[in-house]
Amino acid sequence: MGRRRSEAVTLADVARLAGVSIATASKAINDRDEVAAATRARVLRAATELSFQPNALARSLTSGTTRAIGLLTDDLGGRFAMPILLAAENALANEEMSVLLCDARGDPVRRRQHIRTLLARQVDGFLIVGHSNDIRPSVTADIPVPVVYAYCQSADPADLCLVSDDAGGARLAIEHLISLRRRHIAHITGPQGYQAARVRAVTVRQVLAEHGLPLAGGEPRYGEWSQRWGRQAARELVTDTQDVDAVFCGNDQIAAGVTQVLPELGLRVPEDVAVVGYDNWEIFAEDGDPSLTTIDLDLPQLGTAAVRHLLAALRGAPATGAVRHPGRLVVRESTARAPAGLLVSPGTPPPPRTPAPCRRGGCRC
C-alpha cells in the first residue's frame, strides 16, 4: 500500500533502502565529490524508487546555493529576446534550476532596482539578455555572482558575452549570391548607428573584393529597419544603378519591402534580382510572396549556449570575452540556385541573361 500524504519519503528512507548512512545519501543526492560512483548510483536508484523529492530549502542550506538564476532583459516582448529567454529557461529547467525574470525596459534605474531585488533573493547567477549586438555598459561590478551576457556586448572585455556573428552571417549571404552567378550585388540596411549594420556592411565589401567584385551602387544604403525603407531604397537603387542583379538586405522587413517594389519596376524576383534578408522572422520570411532566403540567427541555441557558459562559471570555470554565435542560411524562393555542376570562380563573367526592361522614360522595350 502506498504512503499517505502525511508520510512523506525522507532522506532516511532513501539511505535505509540504499544501505548507506544519511550523510552519504545526502552527499550523493547533492552531487558531492566524496561519494563513489557506485554508491551514488545506488542512492539515486533508491531515491527514484521511493519518488524522493529533496526539500529545496534544506538542499540550499546544505549546498550554499538556491539553484535560482536571475534573467534580466531590456526587451521582454521583443523579437530577439523572447526566443533566447525561452531556450534559457528550458535549459535551466533541465538542470532543475528555477528562473526569476525581470524586464528593465531599457531604464537604468529600473535595471538597478531589479538587480538589488534578485540579489536579495540570493540567485546563484545572472543572465543579461539584450535586444541587439550593440555595446552596452557593464553591470558586472554591481553583481557578486557569475554573470553572462546574451545578445548584447558588455563594454568590459573581462565579461563573457554571447553575440550573433554579424560578419559570418553577411558572408553567408554574399557567398550564396555569388554562387548563383550574381555579379552586381547591392546592400540595403538599417541605421548606420547600429553596430550590426556597420559590421555587415564592412563584410559585404570584403567578401565582394575577395571575388573581384564591386558593391553595386557604390555604397551601402543605410536607413530604417522597415518595409517602407526597403521600398524607398529599392526604387532609388534601380533608378541610380542599371545593372543590379541581387540585393542583400539588413533584415527581413527591408527585404520584404524590396521584393514588393521590384515587380512594379519591371524586375522579377528572383529571375532578374535575387534578394536575401536577415533574421528569419517568419511573418516576413515564410509568408512573403516570394518567400525570403534569409540568415537565421539561431537564437534558441544562443540562449542554450549562454546557460551552458553560466553553469560552467557556477562550477568555477568562468570564461571572458565575446563569443560569436554562428547563424545559418535558409534558402527560399527569393533566390535561385545555379545550374547543377556549374563551378563559379572569382572573376568569371556572368552568363547571358534576358535583359531587364528599360527603366528610362517609362519605356518597356
Legacy VTK file of the C-alpha trace (Angstrom):
# vtk DataFile Version 3.0
C-alpha trace
ASCII
DATASET POLYDATA
POINTS 365 float
0.000 0.000 0.000
1.390 3.440 -0.933
2.334 6.053 1.590
-0.229 8.593 2.702
0.479 12.280 2.043
1.420 12.737 5.705
4.050 10.016 5.373
6.422 11.815 3.010
9.548 9.974 1.968
12.570 11.205 3.907
16.284 11.120 3.274
16.495 8.474 5.998
14.189 6.236 3.944
16.445 6.609 0.913
19.571 5.887 2.990
17.964 2.794 4.520
16.955 1.373 1.129
20.385 2.097 -0.368
22.183 0.643 2.651
24.193 3.791 3.410
24.288 6.446 6.115
22.090 9.531 5.933
25.225 11.669 5.455
26.337 9.575 2.464
22.853 9.697 0.933
22.844 13.477 1.287
26.232 13.791 -0.381
25.163 11.531 -3.241
21.925 13.412 -3.916
23.693 16.775 -3.742
26.369 15.557 -6.189
29.276 15.916 -3.781
32.641 14.605 -4.996
33.492 12.423 -1.996
30.955 9.694 -2.876
31.995 6.719 -5.002
30.223 6.395 -8.346
28.687 3.009 -7.499
27.390 4.307 -4.174
25.942 7.407 -5.812
24.157 5.271 -8.408
22.693 3.057 -5.657
21.411 6.083 -3.731
19.886 7.666 -6.814
18.136 4.400 -7.713
16.686 4.266 -4.205
15.559 7.896 -4.439
13.861 7.196 -7.778
12.184 4.043 -6.475
10.797 5.935 -3.486
9.913 9.065 -5.526
12.014 11.090 -3.112
11.784 14.876 -3.560
14.572 16.797 -1.783
13.444 19.755 0.270
14.596 22.789 -1.707
15.303 24.908 1.375
17.292 22.164 3.077
19.185 21.492 -0.114
20.112 25.166 -0.458
21.295 25.323 3.139
23.448 22.246 2.586
24.976 23.374 -0.698
25.084 27.098 -0.077
23.121 27.748 -3.282
19.492 28.497 -4.134
19.515 26.888 -7.606
17.830 30.029 -8.895
19.047 32.243 -11.742
18.130 35.854 -12.399
17.193 36.590 -16.023
17.326 40.325 -16.697
16.249 41.729 -20.049
15.529 45.128 -21.560
13.054 43.841 -24.131
10.757 41.124 -22.777
8.282 41.382 -25.646
10.922 41.823 -28.316
11.521 39.775 -31.422
15.037 38.786 -30.374
14.908 38.486 -26.579
11.984 36.076 -26.297
13.477 33.070 -28.177
16.659 33.428 -26.112
14.745 33.645 -22.824
12.543 30.640 -23.617
15.530 28.498 -24.566
17.470 29.612 -21.484
14.548 28.815 -19.193
14.214 25.380 -20.752
17.939 24.659 -20.362
17.851 25.739 -16.710
14.750 23.650 -16.047
16.635 20.636 -17.376
19.173 21.312 -14.618
16.345 21.580 -12.045
17.059 25.270 -11.599
14.396 27.946 -11.248
14.273 31.307 -13.016
13.391 34.777 -11.770
12.648 37.016 -14.773
12.774 40.827 -14.717
12.271 43.330 -17.538
14.163 46.626 -17.156
12.535 48.078 -20.307
15.721 49.951 -21.123
15.549 52.030 -17.927
18.868 52.126 -15.972
17.090 52.969 -12.692
14.689 50.085 -13.128
17.620 47.812 -14.022
19.485 48.641 -10.805
16.324 48.048 -8.790
15.836 44.620 -10.380
19.460 43.715 -9.675
19.017 44.582 -5.993
15.801 42.561 -5.831
17.329 39.494 -7.456
20.383 39.652 -5.213
18.086 39.857 -2.185
16.528 36.604 -3.431
20.065 35.154 -3.396
20.141 33.995 -7.008
23.224 31.966 -7.927
23.922 33.826 -11.166
22.636 36.322 -13.726
21.836 36.061 -17.414
21.604 39.509 -19.033
19.670 39.393 -22.324
19.794 42.353 -24.731
17.906 43.290 -27.880
20.864 43.942 -30.199
24.580 43.245 -30.541
25.422 46.846 -29.660
27.912 47.510 -26.846
26.324 48.420 -23.510
27.667 49.439 -20.073
28.728 46.537 -17.875
26.714 45.813 -14.716
29.021 43.040 -13.514
30.697 45.216 -10.877
27.346 45.516 -9.077
26.741 41.741 -9.059
28.758 39.434 -6.759
27.741 36.223 -8.582
28.596 34.958 -12.106
27.127 36.960 -14.999
26.754 36.031 -18.688
25.523 38.451 -21.360
23.443 37.124 -24.273
22.688 39.020 -27.496
24.433 42.092 -26.158
28.062 43.022 -25.675
29.380 44.495 -22.463
31.866 47.359 -22.619
34.104 45.410 -20.217
36.276 42.905 -22.155
36.516 40.787 -18.985
32.793 39.976 -19.216
31.556 36.936 -21.128
29.206 37.968 -23.940
27.469 35.727 -26.468
26.572 37.709 -29.574
25.390 36.883 -33.078
28.116 36.579 -35.680
27.119 39.502 -37.918
30.226 39.211 -40.066
29.687 35.476 -40.533
26.029 35.964 -41.427
26.830 38.627 -44.029
29.479 36.353 -45.535
26.953 33.508 -45.852
24.535 35.805 -47.681
27.039 37.269 -50.149
28.741 33.959 -50.912
25.319 32.432 -51.577
24.508 35.175 -54.086
27.909 34.859 -55.760
27.403 31.087 -56.032
24.255 31.907 -58.029
26.375 33.869 -60.547
25.133 37.242 -59.307
27.782 39.851 -60.037
26.050 43.172 -59.305
25.132 42.893 -55.622
23.778 45.854 -53.650
23.312 46.243 -49.894
20.311 47.930 -48.231
20.374 48.004 -44.442
19.240 49.775 -41.276
20.594 52.780 -39.361
24.345 53.283 -39.553
24.344 53.846 -35.789
23.782 50.112 -35.224
26.981 48.131 -34.832
25.387 45.149 -36.584
24.619 47.261 -39.668
28.177 48.595 -39.828
29.811 45.176 -39.334
27.697 43.553 -42.041
28.369 46.394 -44.488
32.125 46.073 -43.978
31.895 42.311 -44.503
29.844 42.737 -47.681
32.603 44.847 -49.208
35.288 42.442 -48.025
33.648 39.336 -49.491
32.884 41.070 -52.784
36.510 42.251 -53.006
37.720 38.698 -52.426
35.804 37.748 -55.576
36.950 40.770 -57.562
33.509 42.387 -57.481
32.454 45.958 -56.630
29.454 46.829 -54.478
26.584 47.704 -56.803
25.569 51.307 -56.266
28.956 52.135 -54.777
27.867 52.448 -51.138
25.625 50.568 -48.684
22.241 52.259 -48.339
21.512 52.950 -44.673
18.010 53.747 -43.447
15.296 52.292 -41.207
14.610 48.684 -40.216
11.315 48.857 -42.110
9.449 47.740 -45.213
8.895 51.392 -46.103
12.642 51.967 -46.247
13.057 48.773 -48.293
10.583 50.049 -50.883
12.126 53.520 -50.993
15.699 52.244 -51.214
14.824 49.749 -53.949
13.297 52.498 -56.095
16.360 54.688 -55.589
18.710 51.799 -56.283
17.034 50.805 -59.558
16.942 54.435 -60.681
20.620 55.036 -59.877
22.096 51.642 -60.803
21.247 49.902 -64.050
22.888 46.528 -63.505
21.706 45.316 -60.082
21.039 41.571 -60.096
20.974 40.911 -56.320
20.240 42.760 -53.077
21.373 41.719 -49.610
19.128 43.357 -47.005
19.884 44.115 -43.366
16.680 42.475 -42.110
13.609 40.660 -43.399
11.380 43.745 -43.183
13.645 45.635 -45.562
13.826 42.586 -47.840
10.030 42.299 -47.880
9.790 45.929 -48.973
12.351 45.343 -51.725
10.501 42.313 -53.087
7.236 44.273 -53.058
8.508 47.142 -55.201
10.788 45.375 -57.707
7.897 43.941 -59.800
6.460 47.466 -60.032
9.748 48.449 -61.654
9.573 45.617 -64.180
12.002 43.298 -62.383
11.238 39.708 -61.432
12.348 38.114 -58.160
14.486 36.055 -58.330
14.916 35.809 -62.110
16.168 39.378 -62.561
17.090 40.312 -58.991
17.764 37.826 -56.185
17.013 39.059 -52.647
18.399 37.872 -49.308
17.083 39.063 -45.936
18.342 38.692 -42.382
16.852 37.364 -39.083
14.461 34.684 -40.453
11.441 36.453 -38.967
8.710 34.048 -40.062
5.969 36.609 -40.626
8.106 38.219 -43.332
10.405 35.386 -44.410
7.956 32.493 -44.768
4.715 34.300 -45.581
6.025 36.702 -48.219
5.498 36.322 -51.948
8.075 35.181 -52.784
9.245 33.669 -49.511
12.598 35.054 -48.416
16.006 33.489 -48.427
17.489 34.793 -45.181
20.026 34.358 -42.390
18.669 32.651 -39.270
20.370 33.870 -36.075
19.639 30.569 -34.294
18.612 32.487 -31.157
17.371 29.457 -29.182
20.801 27.863 -29.493
22.378 31.130 -28.389
20.206 31.056 -25.246
21.124 27.441 -24.551
24.815 28.200 -25.025
24.561 31.149 -22.632
23.181 28.854 -19.929
25.956 26.344 -20.583
28.567 29.063 -20.022
26.783 30.294 -16.899
26.707 26.783 -15.427
30.427 26.466 -16.138
31.028 29.734 -14.291
28.990 28.457 -11.344
31.256 25.404 -11.262
34.296 27.670 -11.044
35.277 27.736 -14.723
34.274 31.204 -15.987
35.172 32.474 -19.446
35.690 36.009 -20.737
35.416 37.921 -23.982
32.941 37.917 -26.858
31.763 34.570 -28.246
30.288 34.984 -31.729
27.404 32.593 -32.288
27.062 31.468 -35.931
23.875 31.804 -37.926
22.704 29.691 -40.868
21.495 30.338 -44.381
17.847 29.431 -45.061
17.196 29.236 -48.814
13.700 30.035 -50.085
12.063 31.435 -53.232
13.702 34.875 -53.363
16.962 33.395 -54.689
17.595 30.811 -57.399
20.273 28.144 -57.495
22.894 27.931 -60.229
22.600 25.017 -62.707
23.823 21.709 -61.314
27.521 21.096 -61.832
28.393 24.714 -62.591
31.537 25.923 -60.823
31.877 29.663 -60.365
35.352 31.162 -59.920
36.219 34.717 -58.900
36.202 36.974 -61.939
34.093 34.612 -64.053
31.774 36.753 -66.194
28.074 36.094 -65.761
26.281 34.094 -68.452
23.901 35.851 -70.846
20.674 36.880 -69.182
17.388 38.129 -70.512
17.691 41.926 -70.460
15.568 43.690 -67.876
13.038 46.240 -69.203
14.484 49.658 -69.868
13.904 51.959 -66.895
14.195 55.288 -68.705
11.162 57.355 -69.580
8.680 54.574 -68.904
9.985 52.578 -71.891
9.468 48.803 -71.703
11.435 47.825 -74.802
LINES 1 366
365 0 1 2 3 4 5 6 7 8 9 10 11 12 13 14 15 16 17 18 19 20 21 22 23 24 25 26 27 28 29 30 31 32 33 34 35 36 37 38 39 40 41 42 43 44 45 46 47 48 49 50 51 52 53 54 55 56 57 58 59 60 61 62 63 64 65 66 67 68 69 70 71 72 73 74 75 76 77 78 79 80 81 82 83 84 85 86 87 88 89 90 91 92 93 94 95 96 97 98 99 100 101 102 103 104 105 106 107 108 109 110 111 112 113 114 115 116 117 118 119 120 121 122 123 124 125 126 127 128 129 130 131 132 133 134 135 136 137 138 139 140 141 142 143 144 145 146 147 148 149 150 151 152 153 154 155 156 157 158 159 160 161 162 163 164 165 166 167 168 169 170 171 172 173 174 175 176 177 178 179 180 181 182 183 184 185 186 187 188 189 190 191 192 193 194 195 196 197 198 199 200 201 202 203 204 205 206 207 208 209 210 211 212 213 214 215 216 217 218 219 220 221 222 223 224 225 226 227 228 229 230 231 232 233 234 235 236 237 238 239 240 241 242 243 244 245 246 247 248 249 250 251 252 253 254 255 256 257 258 259 260 261 262 263 264 265 266 267 268 269 270 271 272 273 274 275 276 277 278 279 280 281 282 283 284 285 286 287 288 289 290 291 292 293 294 295 296 297 298 299 300 301 302 303 304 305 306 307 308 309 310 311 312 313 314 315 316 317 318 319 320 321 322 323 324 325 326 327 328 329 330 331 332 333 334 335 336 337 338 339 340 341 342 343 344 345 346 347 348 349 350 351 352 353 354 355 356 357 358 359 360 361 362 363 364
